[in-house]
Amino acid sequence: MKTVRLLALSLMLSVAAPAWAEPPTDIRESVEALRKKVGAAGVSIAIVEDGKTTLSRGWGVRKIGERAPVDAQTIFQTGSTGKAMTAAALAILVDEGKIAWDDPVIKHMPWFRMHDAWVTREITIRDLLVHRSGLGLGQGDLMFVPRTHLTRKQTVEHVAYLKPKTSFRSAYAYDNILYTVAGQLIEEVTGQTWEAFMRTRILRAGGMKNATSDSEDRFRIPNRSWPHARLSGPLRGLGPQAALDERDELGRNGAPAGGLALSADDMAAWLKIQLAHGALPNGKRLFSEKQAAEMWAPVTPMPINPLPDSLKPAQPMQQAYALGWQVQDYRGHRIISHGGGVFGSITRVVMIPDKKCRLCDHDEQRGQRDAARPHARTARSLSGPARLWLDREMGGLVSGAARRREGVPRTETGVAGQVGAVALADRLRRALPRSLVWRYRYRADAEGADDRLYLDPADGGATEALAV
């Protein structure tokens, strides 16, 4: 689930690397140094290769101001990376013959309605997962952001009042609301709530012993990370780090779009399942190999924002959304990835399937370079320039060196909120004229890669800071 003002980070990444039989020798020292440099309260990382966990541990503390450490069992809220698990839950039902990907939704929920009657008849279970329904970017989010009194079924019933922005299946636009529909469909088909089905059929069946699908379960676990943010400065993302009220969370009606919490050990277990195309360590299967391939198959083409010449090696040739995953290429390799966020925590997952390795990062502070580090490792694992991934995650409009050499453009200086907005905003605040309006605008997509800091001339020389 993508939301605004996500200033704490829970980062997940899956990467395949032939040279990663063991993690880099300096990873413990470098992660700790970076954690301290950016002020993140806590970080955890898991690396899986060839079916084995080669690293799973934590750094820092669960809650700023307290001493309890982050370790491999500390759970973090994981945001929209949970979309892949909702898709996996549906894959189990496909394997059992209870549904088919191309079944009309109304076959299983006769009462379901889209705004348009023809779309109501035609929309399939697959359509719920691939962001091509005609709804606009994030449309429907206000039914659970920032909080709500609606039940999940009431929320799904309200989808009928969402007027489409484009024609059906004509364009990509990331949404969360139709994953809520998918969660309700699981309940309609199985008689179990999404939370109960995920707990028994995905999390526990998949060996994710610490993971939770329900807030109350999460609150009962002492070894959990706290959401953090910088909210007291002149711009959201600046000022001292502070713990947030963990119970002031998004409405749980939207949980199928991103309401899980996992530890590094849990993510290692999930990544092994992904690496094994649904097979479990005990020889059984969570889902079939056929469904594993189905979930990674590109469906909806995604727009590709052009990068400057200095970053062209990082430019994907193709990019599309699959069933709970984004698929693109990087230096001739297929990349399977997803990002996600909820208040106070964000997540990132990246996989390179043909290299049979996965890496998972968790970090309690949003707006840090930690989000770029996994991509740097991806590039290193493929013998590519790590700096390109770092700069792309920082917005990628100009490289760091070029930015210093050429100066800061007057408008639309690209910088990803995940990896440098705080530091850059602080430098710009000191260096630029006071006659600029500071607007930090969060443009959500499947990765959150369009976070940018926009600087516009102020009317009448006024100065203001807005977080959108």
C-alpha positions as CSV (number, residue, x, y, z in Angstrom):
1,M,0.0,0.0,0.0
2,K,1.5,3.3,-1.1
3,T,0.7,6.3,1.1
4,V,2.1,9.8,1.7
5,R,4.3,10.9,4.5
6,L,6.1,7.6,4.8
7,L,9.1,8.7,6.8
8,A,10.2,5.4,8.3
9,L,11.6,2.5,6.4
10,S,11.1,-1.2,6.4
11,L,12.9,-2.2,3.3
12,M,12.8,-5.6,1.5
13,L,14.8,-6.6,-1.5
14,S,15.4,-9.9,-3.3
15,V,18.5,-10.1,-5.6
16,A,20.1,-12.9,-7.5
17,A,23.9,-12.9,-7.6
18,P,26.3,-15.6,-8.7
19,A,29.0,-14.1,-6.4
20,W,26.8,-14.1,-3.3
21,A,27.5,-17.5,-1.9
22,E,28.4,-15.4,1.1
23,P,27.4,-11.8,1.7
24,P,30.1,-9.1,1.4
25,T,32.6,-9.3,4.2
26,D,32.1,-5.7,5.3
27,I,28.3,-5.7,5.3
28,R,27.9,-5.6,9.0
29,E,30.2,-2.6,9.4
30,S,28.9,-0.8,6.3
31,V,25.2,-1.2,7.3
32,E,25.8,0.0,10.8
33,A,27.9,3.0,9.6
34,L,25.2,4.0,7.2
35,R,22.4,3.4,9.8
36,K,24.1,5.8,12.2
37,K,24.9,8.3,9.4
38,V,21.3,8.6,8.3
39,G,19.8,8.3,11.8
40,A,17.7,5.2,11.2
41,A,16.5,3.6,14.4
42,G,16.9,0.0,13.2
43,V,17.7,-2.1,10.2
44,S,17.5,-5.8,9.4
45,I,18.7,-7.7,6.3
46,A,18.2,-11.2,5.0
47,I,20.0,-12.8,2.1
48,V,19.0,-16.0,0.5
49,E,20.9,-17.9,-2.3
50,D,20.4,-21.3,-3.8
51,G,17.8,-22.1,-1.1
52,K,20.0,-21.2,1.8
53,T,19.9,-18.1,4.1
54,T,23.4,-16.6,4.0
55,L,22.5,-13.6,6.2
56,S,19.6,-12.7,8.5
57,R,20.3,-10.2,11.3
58,G,19.4,-6.7,12.6
59,W,21.1,-3.5,13.5
60,G,20.0,-0.7,15.8
61,V,17.0,-0.6,18.0
62,R,13.3,-1.4,17.6
63,K,12.2,2.0,19.0
64,I,14.2,5.2,19.3
65,G,15.0,6.0,22.9
66,E,14.8,2.4,24.0
67,R,17.5,-0.3,24.1
68,A,15.7,-3.4,22.8
69,P,17.8,-4.4,19.7
70,V,16.6,-5.3,16.2
71,D,17.4,-8.9,15.3
72,A,16.4,-11.5,12.7
73,Q,13.1,-12.1,14.5
74,T,12.0,-8.4,14.7
75,I,8.9,-7.9,12.7
76,F,8.4,-4.9,10.4
77,Q,5.3,-3.7,8.6
78,T,5.9,-4.5,5.0
79,G,3.4,-2.5,3.0
80,S,2.6,-3.3,-0.6
81,T,5.0,-6.1,-0.9
82,G,2.2,-8.0,0.7
83,K,0.3,-7.7,-2.6
84,A,2.4,-10.7,-3.8
85,M,1.2,-12.7,-0.9
86,T,-2.4,-11.8,-1.6
87,A,-1.8,-13.0,-5.1
88,A,-0.2,-16.2,-3.8
89,A,-3.3,-16.8,-1.7
90,L,-5.4,-16.6,-4.8
91,A,-2.9,-18.9,-6.6
92,I,-3.6,-21.5,-3.9
93,L,-7.4,-21.3,-4.7
94,V,-6.6,-21.6,-8.4
95,D,-4.6,-24.8,-7.7
96,E,-7.5,-26.1,-5.7
97,G,-9.9,-25.4,-8.5
98,K,-12.0,-23.0,-6.5
99,I,-11.3,-20.1,-8.8
100,A,-9.6,-19.3,-12.1
101,W,-7.5,-16.2,-12.8
102,D,-9.8,-15.2,-15.7
103,D,-13.1,-15.8,-13.8
104,P,-15.3,-12.8,-13.7
105,V,-15.3,-11.4,-10.2
106,I,-19.1,-11.5,-10.1
107,K,-18.9,-15.3,-10.5
108,H,-17.8,-15.4,-6.9
109,M,-19.2,-12.1,-5.6
110,P,-22.5,-11.6,-7.5
111,W,-23.2,-8.4,-5.5
112,F,-19.9,-6.7,-6.6
113,R,-20.2,-3.6,-8.8
114,M,-17.8,-1.4,-10.7
115,H,-19.1,2.1,-11.8
116,D,-19.7,0.8,-15.3
117,A,-22.1,-2.1,-15.8
118,W,-20.0,-3.5,-18.7
119,V,-16.8,-3.4,-16.7
120,T,-18.7,-5.1,-13.8
121,R,-19.5,-8.0,-16.1
122,E,-16.0,-8.2,-17.6
123,I,-13.6,-7.5,-14.8
124,T,-11.7,-10.7,-13.8
125,I,-9.8,-11.8,-10.8
126,R,-6.6,-11.2,-12.8
127,D,-7.7,-7.6,-13.5
128,L,-8.0,-7.0,-9.7
129,L,-4.2,-7.5,-9.4
130,V,-2.7,-5.7,-12.4
131,H,-3.7,-2.0,-12.2
132,R,-5.6,-1.8,-15.6
133,S,-9.2,-1.4,-14.4
134,G,-9.6,2.2,-15.5
135,L,-9.4,3.6,-12.0
136,G,-7.0,6.5,-11.5
137,L,-3.7,6.4,-9.5
138,G,-4.5,5.6,-5.9
139,Q,-8.3,6.1,-6.5
140,G,-10.2,4.7,-3.5
141,D,-7.4,5.1,-1.0
142,L,-9.3,7.6,1.0
143,M,-11.6,4.8,2.1
144,F,-8.8,3.6,4.4
145,V,-6.3,6.5,4.4
146,P,-5.6,7.8,7.0
147,R,-8.2,5.7,8.9
148,T,-11.8,4.6,8.5
149,H,-14.9,3.1,10.2
150,L,-15.8,1.0,7.1
151,T,-15.7,-2.8,7.0
152,R,-13.9,-4.5,4.2
153,K,-17.2,-5.5,2.6
154,Q,-18.6,-2.0,2.9
155,T,-15.5,-0.7,1.3
156,V,-15.9,-3.1,-1.7
157,E,-19.5,-2.1,-2.0
158,H,-18.4,1.5,-2.3
159,V,-16.2,0.7,-5.3
160,A,-19.3,1.1,-7.4
161,Y,-19.1,4.9,-6.8
162,L,-15.6,5.3,-8.1
163,K,-15.8,6.9,-11.6
164,P,-13.1,5.6,-13.9
165,K,-10.3,7.9,-15.2
166,T,-9.6,5.8,-18.4
167,S,-11.2,3.1,-20.3
168,F,-11.1,-0.5,-19.1
169,R,-7.7,-2.3,-19.7
170,S,-6.3,0.7,-21.6
171,A,-3.7,2.1,-19.2
172,Y,-1.6,1.4,-16.1
173,A,-2.6,3.2,-12.9
174,Y,-1.5,1.8,-9.5
175,D,-4.3,1.3,-7.0
176,N,-4.8,-0.4,-3.7
177,I,-8.6,-0.7,-3.6
178,L,-8.9,-3.6,-6.0
179,Y,-6.6,-5.7,-3.8
180,T,-9.1,-5.0,-1.1
181,V,-11.7,-6.5,-3.4
182,A,-9.4,-9.5,-3.9
183,G,-9.1,-9.9,-0.1
184,Q,-12.9,-9.9,0.2
185,L,-13.1,-12.4,-2.7
186,I,-10.9,-14.8,-0.7
187,E,-13.4,-14.5,2.2
188,E,-16.4,-15.1,-0.1
189,V,-14.8,-18.2,-1.6
190,T,-13.3,-19.8,1.5
191,G,-15.5,-18.5,4.4
192,Q,-12.3,-17.3,6.1
193,T,-11.3,-13.7,6.5
194,W,-8.3,-12.6,4.5
195,E,-6.4,-12.3,7.8
196,A,-7.2,-15.9,8.8
197,F,-6.4,-17.4,5.4
198,M,-3.1,-15.5,5.1
199,R,-2.1,-16.6,8.6
200,T,-2.8,-20.3,8.1
201,R,-2.3,-20.9,4.4
202,I,0.5,-18.5,3.6
203,L,2.4,-17.4,6.7
204,R,2.4,-20.5,8.9
205,A,2.3,-23.0,6.0
206,G,5.3,-21.1,4.5
207,G,7.3,-21.3,7.6
208,M,7.0,-17.6,8.5
209,K,6.8,-18.1,12.2
210,N,6.9,-14.5,13.4
211,A,4.8,-12.9,10.7
212,T,1.3,-11.5,11.3
213,S,-1.6,-10.6,9.2
214,D,-3.6,-8.8,11.9
215,S,-2.8,-5.7,13.9
216,E,-3.7,-7.1,17.3
217,D,-1.5,-10.1,16.6
218,R,1.3,-7.7,15.8
219,F,0.8,-5.7,18.9
220,R,1.0,-8.8,21.0
221,I,4.6,-9.6,19.8
222,P,7.2,-7.8,21.9
223,N,9.9,-8.1,19.2
224,R,8.4,-5.6,16.8
225,S,9.8,-2.5,15.2
226,W,8.2,0.9,15.8
227,P,7.2,3.3,13.0
228,H,9.4,6.4,13.0
229,A,9.3,9.7,11.2
230,R,10.8,13.2,11.1
231,L,7.8,15.5,11.4
232,S,8.9,18.5,13.5
233,G,11.1,20.3,11.0
234,P,10.2,23.0,8.5
235,L,9.6,20.3,6.0
236,R,8.3,16.8,6.7
237,G,11.3,14.6,6.5
238,L,13.4,17.1,8.5
239,G,13.9,17.5,12.2
240,P,14.7,14.9,14.9
241,Q,13.6,11.3,14.5
242,A,10.6,10.4,16.6
243,A,8.5,7.3,17.2
244,L,4.9,7.4,16.0
245,D,1.8,6.0,17.6
246,E,1.8,2.5,16.2
247,R,-2.0,2.2,16.8
248,D,-2.7,5.2,14.7
249,E,-2.6,3.1,11.5
250,L,-4.3,2.8,8.2
251,G,-7.8,1.2,8.1
252,R,-7.5,-2.5,8.2
253,N,-10.2,-2.8,5.5
254,G,-7.3,-2.2,3.1
255,A,-5.0,-4.8,4.6
256,P,-5.0,-7.1,1.5
257,A,-3.2,-4.4,-0.3
258,G,-0.4,-4.3,2.3
259,G,-1.2,-5.2,5.9
260,L,1.4,-7.8,6.8
261,A,4.3,-7.7,9.2
262,L,7.4,-9.9,8.7
263,S,10.8,-10.4,10.2
264,A,14.0,-11.0,8.3
265,D,13.8,-14.7,9.1
266,D,10.2,-14.7,7.8
267,M,11.2,-12.9,4.6
268,A,14.0,-15.4,4.1
269,A,11.4,-18.2,4.2
270,W,9.2,-16.3,1.7
271,L,12.1,-15.7,-0.6
272,K,13.1,-19.4,-0.5
273,I,9.5,-20.2,-1.6
274,Q,9.8,-17.7,-4.5
275,L,13.2,-19.1,-5.4
276,A,11.8,-22.6,-5.5
277,H,8.7,-21.6,-7.5
278,G,6.3,-22.5,-4.7
279,A,8.0,-25.5,-3.3
280,L,8.5,-25.8,0.5
281,P,11.6,-27.2,2.3
282,N,9.6,-30.2,3.4
283,G,8.9,-31.3,-0.1
284,K,5.3,-30.1,-0.2
285,R,4.1,-27.0,-2.1
286,L,2.6,-23.7,-1.2
287,F,1.5,-23.2,-4.8
288,S,2.2,-25.0,-8.0
289,E,5.1,-24.2,-10.4
290,K,2.5,-23.2,-13.0
291,Q,1.0,-20.6,-10.7
292,A,4.5,-19.3,-9.8
293,A,5.1,-18.7,-13.5
294,E,1.7,-17.1,-13.8
295,M,2.4,-14.6,-11.0
296,W,5.6,-13.4,-12.6
297,A,4.3,-13.1,-16.1
298,P,4.0,-9.5,-17.3
299,V,0.5,-8.3,-17.9
300,T,0.1,-4.5,-17.9
301,P,2.8,-2.4,-19.6
302,M,4.1,0.3,-17.4
303,P,5.5,3.7,-18.6
304,I,9.3,4.0,-18.5
305,N,10.6,7.4,-17.6
306,P,13.7,8.2,-19.7
307,L,17.0,8.6,-17.8
308,P,19.8,11.0,-18.7
309,D,22.8,9.7,-20.7
310,S,24.9,9.2,-17.6
311,L,22.3,6.7,-16.3
312,K,21.3,4.9,-19.5
313,P,22.8,1.6,-18.4
314,A,20.1,1.5,-15.7
315,Q,17.3,2.3,-18.1
316,P,15.0,-0.7,-18.5
317,M,13.9,-1.7,-22.0
318,Q,10.6,-3.1,-20.7
319,Q,8.6,-2.7,-17.5
320,A,5.3,-4.2,-16.7
321,Y,3.1,-5.2,-13.8
322,A,2.4,-8.9,-13.1
323,L,0.3,-10.5,-10.3
324,G,1.5,-8.6,-7.3
325,W,4.9,-8.0,-8.9
326,Q,6.6,-5.5,-11.1
327,V,8.8,-7.1,-13.9
328,Q,11.5,-5.3,-15.8
329,D,15.0,-5.9,-17.2
330,Y,18.4,-4.7,-16.0
331,R,21.6,-5.3,-17.9
332,G,20.0,-8.3,-19.7
333,H,18.5,-9.8,-16.5
334,R,14.9,-10.1,-15.5
335,I,14.1,-8.2,-12.3
336,I,11.1,-9.0,-10.2
337,S,10.4,-6.3,-7.6
338,H,7.9,-4.4,-5.5
339,G,7.9,-1.6,-3.0
340,G,5.4,-0.7,-0.4
341,G,4.6,1.5,2.5
342,V,2.3,2.3,5.4
343,F,2.6,5.1,8.0
344,G,6.0,5.1,9.5
345,S,7.4,2.1,7.5
346,I,8.2,1.2,3.9
347,T,9.3,-1.9,2.2
348,R,11.3,-3.0,-0.9
349,V,11.7,-6.4,-2.6
350,V,13.8,-7.1,-5.6
351,M,14.6,-10.4,-7.1
352,I,16.8,-11.7,-10.0
353,P,15.3,-15.1,-10.5
354,D,17.9,-16.5,-13.0
355,K,20.6,-16.0,-10.4
356,K,18.8,-17.8,-7.6
357,C,19.5,-15.4,-4.9
358,R,17.4,-13.1,-2.7
359,L,18.1,-10.3,-0.3
360,C,15.8,-8.6,2.1
361,D,16.4,-5.3,3.9
362,H,14.3,-3.8,6.7
363,D,15.0,-0.3,7.9
364,E,13.0,1.8,10.3
365,Q,13.5,5.2,8.7
366,R,12.3,6.4,5.4
367,G,14.2,8.9,3.3
368,Q,17.6,7.2,3.5
369,R,20.2,5.8,1.2
370,D,19.6,2.4,2.6
371,A,16.8,2.0,0.0
372,A,19.4,2.4,-2.7
373,R,22.0,0.0,-1.2
374,P,20.2,-3.2,-2.4
375,H,20.2,-1.9,-5.9
376,A,23.9,-1.1,-5.6
377,R,24.4,-4.7,-4.5
378,T,22.3,-5.8,-7.5
379,A,24.5,-4.0,-9.8
380,R,27.6,-5.3,-8.2
381,S,26.3,-8.9,-8.4
382,L,25.9,-8.4,-12.1
383,S,29.3,-6.8,-12.6
384,G,27.5,-3.4,-13.2
385,P,28.1,0.1,-11.9
386,A,26.5,0.3,-8.5
387,R,26.5,4.1,-8.7
388,L,23.8,4.0,-11.4
389,W,21.4,2.2,-9.1
390,L,22.2,4.6,-6.3
391,D,21.5,7.6,-8.5
392,R,18.4,6.1,-10.0
393,E,16.9,5.4,-6.5
394,M,17.8,9.1,-5.7
395,G,15.7,10.3,-8.5
396,G,18.2,9.9,-11.3
397,L,17.7,13.1,-13.1
398,V,21.3,13.9,-12.9
399,S,24.1,12.0,-11.3
400,G,25.6,13.1,-7.9
401,A,28.8,14.2,-9.6
402,A,26.9,16.1,-12.3
403,R,24.7,17.7,-9.7
404,R,27.7,19.1,-7.9
405,R,29.3,20.1,-11.2
406,E,26.3,21.7,-12.9
407,G,24.5,23.1,-9.8
408,V,20.9,22.5,-8.8
409,P,18.3,23.0,-11.5
410,R,15.7,25.7,-10.6
411,T,12.8,23.4,-10.9
412,E,11.9,19.7,-10.4
413,T,15.2,18.5,-8.9
414,G,14.6,14.8,-8.8
415,V,15.2,13.0,-5.5
416,A,13.5,9.9,-4.3
417,G,11.9,10.3,-0.9
418,Q,13.3,6.9,0.0
419,V,17.0,7.8,-0.4
420,G,18.1,11.4,0.1
421,A,15.2,13.8,0.2
422,V,16.1,14.8,3.8
423,A,19.7,15.5,3.1
424,L,19.1,17.3,-0.2
425,A,16.2,19.3,1.1
426,D,18.4,20.5,3.9
427,R,21.2,21.6,1.6
428,L,18.7,23.3,-0.8
429,R,17.0,25.1,2.1
430,R,20.3,26.6,3.1
431,A,21.5,27.4,-0.5
432,L,18.4,28.6,-2.4
433,P,16.6,31.9,-2.2
434,R,13.8,32.2,0.3
435,S,11.5,33.2,-2.5
436,L,11.0,29.5,-3.4
437,V,8.0,27.5,-2.3
438,W,9.1,24.1,-1.0
439,R,6.7,21.3,-2.1
440,Y,7.4,17.7,-1.3
441,R,5.1,15.8,-3.5
442,Y,4.8,12.0,-3.2
443,R,3.8,10.4,-6.5
444,A,3.1,6.7,-5.7
445,D,3.6,3.9,-8.2
446,A,4.5,0.3,-7.8
447,E,8.0,1.1,-6.6
448,G,7.5,4.5,-5.1
449,A,10.3,5.5,-7.6
450,D,8.7,8.8,-8.5
451,D,9.2,10.5,-5.2
452,R,10.5,14.0,-6.0
453,L,11.2,17.3,-4.4
454,Y,9.6,20.1,-6.5
455,L,10.9,23.6,-6.2
456,D,8.7,26.3,-7.7
457,P,8.9,30.1,-7.6
458,A,6.6,31.5,-4.9
459,D,3.9,33.9,-5.6
460,G,4.8,37.2,-4.1
461,G,8.0,35.8,-2.6
462,A,6.2,33.8,0.1
463,T,7.8,30.8,1.6
464,E,5.9,27.7,2.7
465,A,6.4,24.0,3.1
466,L,3.8,21.4,2.1
467,A,3.8,17.6,2.5
468,V,1.4,16.0,0.0
